[in-house]
Amino acid sequence: MVNIKSYLEQGISFLKESWSELSKVHFPSPKETVQATVVVLVLTFVMALWLGLIDLGATRLVRALLG
């Protein structure tokens, strides 16, 4: 019985602390979300282009070496 009461008290304490921490969270506005999404998409495109060019160069180099 003591264990159940202890677990219940720990659970309630956890929920109170979680709610307190959740109130400190900054949720982005829709504008901030769109801006962050655009940044991610642009960086993804730039990295894909960069890796594609590196792959193309490496492929040509290997083909040239192997004849």
N, C-alpha and C positions, 0 to 999 in steps of 0.2 A: 504494500500500500504506500509505503514511504517512497519507493522508487517511482511509482506512477505520479505522485504529487510533485516529486522533484522534476520529472520529465515535463510535466504540465507547466510548472513555474519557469523552467528553462525555455520552453516553447513560447510562452507568453513574453518573456524577456527578449527572446530573439525577434519576435514580431514587432515589439515596440522599438527596438534598436533599428531594425530594418526600415520601418516606417520613418523614423527620424532621419536616417541616412538618405532615404528616397526623397525626402523633402529638400535636400541640399543639391539634388541633381539638376543640372541645367539642360533642359530639353531644347534643341535647336528650333528656330522658327522655320516656317516653310521656305523663306528666302535663303537662310543659311544652308538648309538642306539641298536646295537646288544648286547653290554655289559649290558646295562640297562635291556634289554629284558631277558637276561640270569639270571640276579639277581632276577627279578620279578618271573620268572618261578621256580627257585630254592627255593625262599622263600615261594612261593605258595605251592610247594610240601612239604616242611618241615612243614608248618602250617597245611596242610591237614593230614599229618602223625600224628602230635601231637594231633590234634583234634580227629582223628580217634581212637588213643590209649586212650585218655581220655574218649571218648564215650564208647569204649569197656569195659574199667574198670568200668565206672558208670553202664553200663548195667549188668555186672556180679555182681556187688555189690547189685543192686536192686533185681535181680533174687535170689541171696543168701538170702537176707533179707525176701523176700516174700515167699521163699521156693518152 
